[in-house]
Amino acid sequence: MTDYLTPIIQGIVSQALYLDFTDGALLLIVCLAIIFSTQDYRIGLMSLLVMSGVAYIFFTLTGLAVGHVTLLLLTSLLLMAFSFFITKKPGGAMFA
């Protein structure tokens, strides 16, 4: 089953979006984090941190370029650090 699925996904990412595999995977991670953050921004930030960490490990083990995924991992850590200082008020998100 996956023998047919993998070339289709790679074809969509590379030919339709003009991205290579690594950038397509990172785009998918960011889109999934946005979807998860619709319920609560902390869930989205935590999922972004976990998925970018898993992607960093996967890219390192397979020998792929880790430049973009390193930036995504550090950005997710920075956003998680900022989220500790933000509290939700009835009028919106305010700094504590």
N, C-alpha and C positions, 0 to 999 in steps of 0.2 A: 504494500500500500504506500509506504513512504518512498518507494522507488519512483513513483509517478508524481508524488506531491512535492518533493524537493525541487525538481527542475521547474515546476510550474511557479513556485514561490520565487525562485531565483530569477526566472524570466520576468515576472511581474515587477520585481524590485529593480532589476538591472535595465530592462528595456522600457518599461512604462515610466518609471520614476528617475531613470538615469543615475542610479546610485549603485555602488558596489555592495557586497554582502554585509560588510561591517557597518557601513552607514545606514543601511536598511534595517539591520537589527537594532541599532541605537534609536532610529526613528520609531520603530515598533515599541521599544521600551518606554520612550517618552509618551507616546500615544496611550499606552496602557496605564501609565502613571496618571495621566490627565483623566482618563476614564475612572480610575479608582478614587481620584480626589473629588469627584462630583458629590460623593456622600459626605466626606470630611477631608479637609486638606491634610490632616496628619496621616490618614491612611494612604493618601497619594504620595506623600513624602517618604513614608516608611517603605512603601512598595518600590518607589524609585531608587531608594538606597539599596534595598535588597537585590533588585533586578540588575542594577548597575554593578554591584559587587559580584554577582554571579556571572555577568557578562565579562567583567574584568578577568575573573578566574578562567573562564572559557577561552577568551582571546589569548591569554597568556599560555595556557596549556596547548592550544592549537597553533601557536606561532603567528597569529594575526597581529596587525598593527594595534597597539594599545594606546595611542595618543588621544584619540577622541573619547574612548571609554574612560580614560583617566580623568579627562576634564569633566565628563559626566559624573563620575564618582565623586570628585572633589566638589562639584557644584551641588550634588545632592547632600553631601555632608554639610556644606555651608548653609543650604536651605533648612536642613534639620536643626542646625544650631540657631538660626534666626527664629525658627518656629517655637523654640523653648521660651522666647521672650514675648511672643505674641499671645494675647488672650482674646477670646471672643466676647465682645460686649453687645448689647442689643442694637447699638448704632453702627456696628461693623467691627472690624479688627482694629484694635488699638494696642499700642505698646504698653507694657506693664510698667 
